[in-house]
């Protein structure tokens, strides 16, 4: 999923079109950021990206219905893409477990992408690490099942959004989740522009590619613009021989 997100952000940037679509979805991706950091919008953008690849449907899971489209791009109004995104709203952890456990009974083409928004709301019902590990393991198993159903050359990606808070004491839980998600994308507030909401996205693909950063701006009418950023000089997480799985320091 790291390459899917990289391709989507690169294609949205002024640098030009991204790489060609690939059937392989790669490692599962954890999308991390604070409140109003654009996590849902990026999940939706990834759904639109995969929906345009001509593969299977996309499952978008969230605790409550979206009040409006997170993005208002040309792709967001493409009916052929939108009809491939299947929104489902398990309102509790028990309902989410039930939905995932019944995934093998689903008829039709195997999904190409499984998205879960607001993981923290489900984890808040069960504070113990065993429950968190069980839920994440079930998400991974469901994606693996869909990949097996897709057959040779097909796969089902997994992308999960988690809201983080400064000084929230959830370091142990985050470390547990990162054991299951080799790739992470951190979202941090960026310098705001006139009448727009900006964030900085840092993608660490778990050793499968270089660390990449973008400045993402959301306009008042919902359009998303992306600008690639150069790697920061002296960033310790980019030093050779160093493996960083902690939150990048963006100086904010």
KEZAPA-663641 format. One record per residue (C-alpha): residue number from 0; x, y, z. Coordinates in steps of 0.25 Angstrom, whole numbers, plus 5000, padded with zeros to 4 digits. Each point is the difference from the previous one (the first is absolute). Layout:
N
<i: NUM; east: X; north: Y; up: Z>
...
//
This chain:
252
<i: 0; east: 5000; north: 5000; up: 5000>
<i: 1; east: 5012; north: 5009; up: 5002>
<i: 2; east: 5002; north: 5000; up: 4985>
<i: 3; east: 4985; north: 5003; up: 4997>
<i: 4; east: 5001; north: 5012; up: 5009>
<i: 5; east: 5013; north: 5005; up: 4994>
<i: 6; east: 4994; north: 4998; up: 4986>
<i: 7; east: 4987; north: 5007; up: 5004>
<i: 8; east: 5007; north: 5012; up: 5006>
<i: 9; east: 5011; north: 5001; up: 4989>
<i: 10; east: 4989; north: 5000; up: 4989>
<i: 11; east: 4993; north: 5011; up: 5008>
<i: 12; east: 5012; north: 5009; up: 5001>
<i: 13; east: 5005; north: 5010; up: 4990>
<i: 14; east: 5012; north: 4991; up: 4997>
<i: 15; east: 4992; north: 4993; up: 4990>
<i: 16; east: 4993; north: 4986; up: 4999>
<i: 17; east: 5004; north: 4989; up: 5009>
<i: 18; east: 5005; north: 4986; up: 4997>
<i: 19; east: 4991; north: 4990; up: 4993>
<i: 20; east: 4990; north: 4993; up: 5008>
<i: 21; east: 5005; north: 4986; up: 5006>
<i: 22; east: 4991; north: 4989; up: 5004>
<i: 23; east: 5008; north: 4997; up: 5012>
<i: 24; east: 4996; north: 5008; up: 5012>
<i: 25; east: 5012; north: 4997; up: 5008>
<i: 26; east: 5001; north: 5001; up: 5016>
<i: 27; east: 4988; north: 5005; up: 5008>
<i: 28; east: 5001; north: 5015; up: 5003>
<i: 29; east: 4997; north: 5007; up: 5013>
<i: 30; east: 4995; north: 5015; up: 4998>
<i: 31; east: 5003; north: 5008; up: 5013>
<i: 32; east: 4997; north: 5014; up: 5003>
<i: 33; east: 4993; north: 5009; up: 5010>
<i: 34; east: 4985; north: 5006; up: 4999>
<i: 35; east: 4997; north: 5006; up: 4987>
<i: 36; east: 5013; north: 4996; up: 4994>
<i: 37; east: 4994; north: 4995; up: 4987>
<i: 38; east: 5000; north: 4985; up: 5003>
<i: 39; east: 4986; north: 4997; up: 4994>
<i: 40; east: 5002; north: 5008; up: 4988>
<i: 41; east: 5013; north: 4992; up: 4997>
<i: 42; east: 4993; north: 4987; up: 5002>
<i: 43; east: 4989; north: 5005; up: 4990>
<i: 44; east: 5011; north: 5004; up: 4990>
<i: 45; east: 5006; north: 4987; up: 5001>
<i: 46; east: 4987; north: 4993; up: 4998>
<i: 47; east: 4997; north: 5009; up: 4987>
<i: 48; east: 5015; north: 4996; up: 4995>
<i: 49; east: 4997; north: 4985; up: 5002>
<i: 50; east: 4986; north: 5001; up: 4994>
<i: 51; east: 5006; north: 5006; up: 4987>
<i: 52; east: 5010; north: 4988; up: 4998>
<i: 53; east: 4989; north: 4991; up: 4995>
<i: 54; east: 5001; north: 4990; up: 5011>
<i: 55; east: 4990; north: 4995; up: 5011>
<i: 56; east: 4991; north: 5009; up: 5009>
<i: 57; east: 5005; north: 5008; up: 5012>
<i: 58; east: 4995; north: 4998; up: 5014>
<i: 59; east: 5000; north: 5012; up: 5008>
<i: 60; east: 4997; north: 4998; up: 5015>
<i: 61; east: 4997; north: 5011; up: 5010>
<i: 62; east: 4992; north: 5001; up: 5013>
<i: 63; east: 4990; north: 5010; up: 4994>
<i: 64; east: 4996; north: 5005; up: 4986>
<i: 65; east: 5008; north: 5011; up: 4994>
<i: 66; east: 4992; north: 5013; up: 5000>
<i: 67; east: 5006; north: 5004; up: 4987>
<i: 68; east: 5010; north: 4996; up: 4990>
<i: 69; east: 5014; north: 5002; up: 5006>
<i: 70; east: 5005; north: 5005; up: 4986>
<i: 71; east: 4994; north: 5007; up: 4989>
<i: 72; east: 5009; north: 4997; up: 4989>
<i: 73; east: 4996; north: 4995; up: 4986>
<i: 74; east: 5003; north: 4986; up: 5004>
<i: 75; east: 4990; north: 5002; up: 5012>
<i: 76; east: 4989; north: 5002; up: 4990>
<i: 77; east: 5003; north: 4989; up: 4991>
<i: 78; east: 4988; north: 4991; up: 5001>
<i: 79; east: 5008; north: 4988; up: 4995>
<i: 80; east: 5010; north: 5001; up: 5012>
<i: 81; east: 4990; north: 5004; up: 5010>
<i: 82; east: 4991; north: 4988; up: 4998>
<i: 83; east: 5012; north: 4991; up: 5002>
<i: 84; east: 5002; north: 5005; up: 5014>
<i: 85; east: 4991; north: 4993; up: 5010>
<i: 86; east: 4998; north: 5007; up: 5013>
<i: 87; east: 4997; north: 4992; up: 5013>
<i: 88; east: 4998; north: 5006; up: 5014>
<i: 89; east: 5002; north: 4990; up: 5011>
<i: 90; east: 4996; north: 5009; up: 5012>
<i: 91; east: 5007; north: 4991; up: 5011>
<i: 92; east: 5013; north: 4991; up: 5001>
<i: 93; east: 4990; north: 4988; up: 5001>
<i: 94; east: 4994; north: 5004; up: 4987>
<i: 95; east: 5013; north: 5002; up: 4993>
<i: 96; east: 5005; north: 4986; up: 5005>
<i: 97; east: 4987; north: 4994; up: 4995>
<i: 98; east: 5002; north: 5007; up: 4986>
<i: 99; east: 5014; north: 4996; up: 4999>
<i: 100; east: 4997; north: 4986; up: 5004>
<i: 101; east: 4989; north: 4998; up: 4989>
<i: 102; east: 5009; north: 5006; up: 4989>
<i: 103; east: 5002; north: 4986; up: 4994>
<i: 104; east: 4985; north: 4999; up: 4998>
<i: 105; east: 5000; north: 5012; up: 4991>
<i: 106; east: 4996; north: 4998; up: 4985>
<i: 107; east: 5006; north: 5006; up: 4988>
<i: 108; east: 5014; north: 5005; up: 4996>
<i: 109; east: 5010; north: 5000; up: 5011>
<i: 110; east: 5003; north: 5014; up: 5005>
<i: 111; east: 5012; north: 5007; up: 4996>
<i: 112; east: 5001; north: 5009; up: 5012>
<i: 113; east: 4996; north: 5000; up: 5014>
<i: 114; east: 4999; north: 5013; up: 5008>
<i: 115; east: 4997; north: 5003; up: 5014>
<i: 116; east: 4998; north: 5014; up: 5006>
<i: 117; east: 5001; north: 5004; up: 5014>
<i: 118; east: 5007; north: 4987; up: 5006>
<i: 119; east: 5001; north: 5008; up: 5013>
<i: 120; east: 4985; north: 5000; up: 5002>
<i: 121; east: 4999; north: 4985; up: 5000>
<i: 122; east: 5013; north: 4998; up: 5008>
<i: 123; east: 4994; north: 5009; up: 5011>
<i: 124; east: 4990; north: 4990; up: 5003>
<i: 125; east: 5010; north: 4990; up: 5004>
<i: 126; east: 5013; north: 5006; up: 5006>
<i: 127; east: 5008; north: 4987; up: 5002>
<i: 128; east: 5011; north: 4997; up: 4990>
<i: 129; east: 4995; north: 4986; up: 4997>
<i: 130; east: 4987; north: 5006; up: 4995>
<i: 131; east: 5007; north: 5009; up: 4991>
<i: 132; east: 5009; north: 4989; up: 4995>
<i: 133; east: 4988; north: 4991; up: 4997>
<i: 134; east: 4993; north: 5011; up: 4992>
<i: 135; east: 5012; north: 5004; up: 4992>
<i: 136; east: 5003; north: 4985; up: 4997>
<i: 137; east: 4986; north: 4998; up: 4995>
<i: 138; east: 5001; north: 5012; up: 4991>
<i: 139; east: 5013; north: 4994; up: 4994>
<i: 140; east: 4994; north: 4986; up: 4999>
<i: 141; east: 4988; north: 5006; up: 4993>
<i: 142; east: 5009; north: 5008; up: 4990>
<i: 143; east: 5008; north: 4987; up: 4998>
<i: 144; east: 4987; north: 4992; up: 4997>
<i: 145; east: 4995; north: 5010; up: 4990>
<i: 146; east: 5014; north: 4999; up: 4993>
<i: 147; east: 4999; north: 4985; up: 4999>
<i: 148; east: 4987; north: 5001; up: 4994>
<i: 149; east: 5005; north: 5010; up: 4990>
<i: 150; east: 5009; north: 4989; up: 4994>
<i: 151; east: 5014; north: 5001; up: 4994>
<i: 152; east: 5004; north: 5015; up: 4997>
<i: 153; east: 4989; north: 5005; up: 5009>
<i: 154; east: 5000; north: 5005; up: 5014>
<i: 155; east: 4992; north: 5008; up: 5010>
<i: 156; east: 5007; north: 5012; up: 5007>
<i: 157; east: 4998; north: 5005; up: 5014>
<i: 158; east: 5000; north: 5014; up: 5005>
<i: 159; east: 4996; north: 5004; up: 5014>
<i: 160; east: 4999; north: 5014; up: 5006>
<i: 161; east: 5003; north: 5003; up: 5014>
<i: 162; east: 4998; north: 5013; up: 5008>
<i: 163; east: 5012; north: 5003; up: 5009>
<i: 164; east: 5001; north: 5010; up: 5011>
<i: 165; east: 5013; north: 5007; up: 5006>
<i: 166; east: 5003; north: 4995; up: 5014>
<i: 167; east: 4988; north: 4991; up: 4999>
<i: 168; east: 5008; north: 4988; up: 5006>
<i: 169; east: 4997; north: 4991; up: 4989>
<i: 170; east: 5014; north: 4997; up: 4996>
<i: 171; east: 4999; north: 4985; up: 5004>
<i: 172; east: 4988; north: 4998; up: 4991>
<i: 173; east: 5006; north: 5008; up: 4989>
<i: 174; east: 5012; north: 4991; up: 5001>
<i: 175; east: 4991; north: 4988; up: 5000>
<i: 176; east: 4993; north: 5004; up: 4987>
<i: 177; east: 5013; north: 5004; up: 4993>
<i: 178; east: 5004; north: 4985; up: 5002>
<i: 179; east: 4989; north: 4996; up: 4990>
<i: 180; east: 5001; north: 5012; up: 4991>
<i: 181; east: 5014; north: 5001; up: 4993>
<i: 182; east: 4996; north: 5013; up: 4993>
<i: 183; east: 4996; north: 5012; up: 5007>
<i: 184; east: 4995; north: 5014; up: 4995>
<i: 185; east: 5001; north: 5011; up: 5010>
<i: 186; east: 4991; north: 5013; up: 4998>
<i: 187; east: 5004; north: 5013; up: 5007>
<i: 188; east: 4995; north: 5014; up: 4999>
<i: 189; east: 5007; north: 5008; up: 4989>
<i: 190; east: 5001; north: 5015; up: 4999>
<i: 191; east: 4986; north: 5005; up: 4997>
<i: 192; east: 4998; north: 5007; up: 4987>
<i: 193; east: 4989; north: 5010; up: 4997>
<i: 194; east: 4986; north: 4994; up: 5001>
<i: 195; east: 5006; north: 4986; up: 5000>
<i: 196; east: 5003; north: 4988; up: 5010>
<i: 197; east: 5015; north: 4995; up: 4998>
<i: 198; east: 5006; north: 4988; up: 5005>
<i: 199; east: 5014; north: 4993; up: 4998>
<i: 200; east: 4999; north: 4985; up: 4997>
<i: 201; east: 5013; north: 4991; up: 5002>
<i: 202; east: 4999; north: 4986; up: 4995>
<i: 203; east: 5010; north: 4990; up: 5005>
<i: 204; east: 4998; north: 4987; up: 4992>
<i: 205; east: 5006; north: 4990; up: 5010>
<i: 206; east: 5013; north: 4998; up: 4992>
<i: 207; east: 4993; north: 4998; up: 4987>
<i: 208; east: 5003; north: 5014; up: 4994>
<i: 209; east: 5006; north: 5014; up: 5004>
<i: 210; east: 4993; north: 5009; up: 5010>
<i: 211; east: 4992; north: 5010; up: 4993>
<i: 212; east: 4993; north: 5013; up: 5004>
<i: 213; east: 4989; north: 5009; up: 4994>
<i: 214; east: 4993; north: 5012; up: 5004>
<i: 215; east: 4985; north: 4998; up: 4998>
<i: 216; east: 4991; north: 5012; up: 5000>
<i: 217; east: 4984; north: 4999; up: 5000>
<i: 218; east: 4993; north: 5011; up: 4994>
<i: 219; east: 4987; north: 5005; up: 5006>
<i: 220; east: 4992; north: 4994; up: 4989>
<i: 221; east: 5006; north: 4986; up: 5002>
<i: 222; east: 5011; north: 5000; up: 4990>
<i: 223; east: 5013; north: 4993; up: 5004>
<i: 224; east: 5014; north: 5006; up: 4995>
<i: 225; east: 5013; north: 4992; up: 5002>
<i: 226; east: 5014; north: 5006; up: 5000>
<i: 227; east: 5012; north: 4990; up: 5001>
<i: 228; east: 5010; north: 5004; up: 5011>
<i: 229; east: 5015; north: 4998; up: 5000>
<i: 230; east: 5006; north: 4991; up: 5011>
<i: 231; east: 5004; north: 5008; up: 5012>
<i: 232; east: 5015; north: 5001; up: 5002>
<i: 233; east: 5005; north: 4994; up: 5013>
<i: 234; east: 4987; north: 4992; up: 5003>
<i: 235; east: 5005; north: 4989; up: 5009>
<i: 236; east: 4989; north: 4990; up: 4994>
<i: 237; east: 5006; north: 5001; up: 4987>
<i: 238; east: 5014; north: 4997; up: 5004>
<i: 239; east: 5006; north: 4987; up: 4994>
<i: 240; east: 5000; north: 4989; up: 5010>
<i: 241; east: 4989; north: 5006; up: 5008>
<i: 242; east: 4986; north: 4994; up: 5001>
<i: 243; east: 4990; north: 5010; up: 5005>
<i: 244; east: 4986; north: 4996; up: 5004>
<i: 245; east: 4997; north: 5012; up: 5008>
<i: 246; east: 4992; north: 5012; up: 4996>
<i: 247; east: 5008; north: 5009; up: 4991>
<i: 248; east: 5004; north: 5014; up: 5006>
<i: 249; east: 4994; north: 5010; up: 4990>
<i: 250; east: 5004; north: 5012; up: 5009>
<i: 251; east: 4985; north: 5003; up: 5004>
//
